[in-house]
C-alpha cells in the first residue's frame, strides 16, 4: 500500500480520543478522532474512497473551531477549516485516501 509507513506514523502520533465513524456510503467512508490531553496536537480526520472523489461533513469537536486541517498524504487538497460547531467538510480525490491533522 502506497504511503503505509506514513499512515502508521500519523496514526501513532495523532489518532487519539473519541472516534466518530462515517460509514453511511458504500464507496466513501471516513472517521475522526477528537484528540486527547495526553497527546499534544492529537486529533485526526480520515476519509477514503474506492471510487470517485467526494466529501463528507465530519465532526472534529468545538475545541478545533477556527483551526485548519491539512491533507498529509499527498498534500494536494486545500486545508479544511473547522467551523464554530466543530465540523469540517473534508474532501478526497478519486481512489486516494485523505488523512489530515492540525
C-alpha positions as CSV (number, residue, x, y, z in Angstrom):
1,X,0.0,0.0,0.0
2,X,1.4,3.3,-1.1
3,X,2.2,5.5,1.9
4,X,1.7,2.8,4.5
5,X,4.7,3.9,6.6
6,X,3.5,7.5,6.7
7,X,0.0,6.3,7.6
8,X,1.3,4.2,10.5
9,X,3.3,7.2,11.9
10,X,0.3,9.5,11.5
11,X,-1.9,7.0,13.4
12,X,0.7,6.7,16.2
13,X,1.1,10.5,16.6
14,X,-2.4,11.8,16.1
15,X,-5.1,9.1,16.4
16,X,-6.3,9.6,20.0
17,X,-9.6,10.5,21.6
18,X,-13.2,9.6,20.8
19,X,-13.9,8.1,17.4
20,X,-16.8,9.2,15.2
21,X,-17.5,6.9,12.2
22,X,-19.0,8.0,8.9
23,X,-19.8,4.7,7.1
24,X,-23.1,5.9,5.6
25,X,-21.9,5.5,2.0
26,X,-20.8,2.3,0.2
27,X,-17.8,3.8,-1.5
28,X,-16.8,6.8,0.6
29,X,-16.1,6.2,4.3
30,X,-14.5,8.3,7.0
31,X,-13.8,8.7,10.7
32,X,-12.5,11.3,13.0
33,X,-10.6,11.0,16.3
34,X,-11.1,14.1,18.5
35,X,-7.7,14.0,20.3
36,X,-6.9,14.0,24.0
37,X,-4.9,16.0,26.5
38,X,-2.1,13.5,26.9
39,X,-1.0,13.7,23.2
40,X,-0.2,17.3,22.1
41,X,-1.7,18.2,18.7
42,X,-3.7,14.9,18.6
43,X,-6.9,14.7,16.5
44,X,-7.3,13.3,13.0
45,X,-9.8,13.0,10.2
46,X,-9.6,10.2,7.7
47,X,-11.6,9.9,4.5
48,X,-11.2,7.2,1.9
49,X,-12.9,6.2,-1.3
50,X,-12.5,3.2,-3.6
51,X,-14.3,5.1,-6.4
52,X,-14.9,8.7,-7.3
53,X,-13.8,11.8,-5.5
54,X,-16.1,13.0,-2.7
55,X,-16.6,14.9,0.5
56,X,-18.1,14.4,3.9
57,X,-19.0,16.8,6.7
58,X,-17.4,15.3,9.8
59,X,-17.2,16.4,13.5
60,X,-13.8,17.2,15.0
61,X,-15.2,19.0,18.1
62,X,-15.6,22.6,19.1
63,X,-12.1,22.7,20.6
64,X,-10.9,22.8,16.9
65,X,-13.1,25.7,15.8
66,X,-11.2,28.1,13.6
67,X,-8.3,25.7,13.1
68,X,-7.2,24.3,9.8
69,X,-6.6,20.7,9.0
70,X,-4.2,19.8,6.2
71,X,-4.1,16.7,3.9
72,X,-0.9,15.0,4.8
73,X,-0.6,12.0,2.4
74,X,-0.3,13.8,-0.9
75,X,-0.7,17.5,0.1
76,X,-2.8,18.2,-3.0
77,X,-6.0,19.4,-1.3
78,X,-7.0,22.7,0.2
79,X,-6.9,23.0,4.0
80,X,-10.2,22.3,5.8
81,X,-11.2,25.0,8.3
82,X,-13.3,23.7,11.2
83,X,-16.5,25.8,11.8
84,X,-17.8,27.2,15.1
85,X,-19.7,24.0,15.8
86,X,-16.6,21.8,15.3
87,X,-17.4,20.5,11.8
88,X,-15.3,20.4,8.7
89,X,-16.1,19.4,5.1
90,X,-13.3,17.0,4.2
91,X,-12.7,16.0,0.6
92,X,-10.9,13.1,-1.0
93,X,-9.5,12.6,-4.5
94,X,-10.7,9.5,-6.5
95,X,-9.2,6.3,-5.2
96,X,-6.8,8.1,-2.9
97,X,-7.1,8.2,0.9
98,X,-7.3,11.6,2.7
99,X,-5.6,11.8,6.1
100,X,-5.4,15.1,7.9
101,X,-4.1,16.6,11.1
102,X,-4.0,20.0,12.7
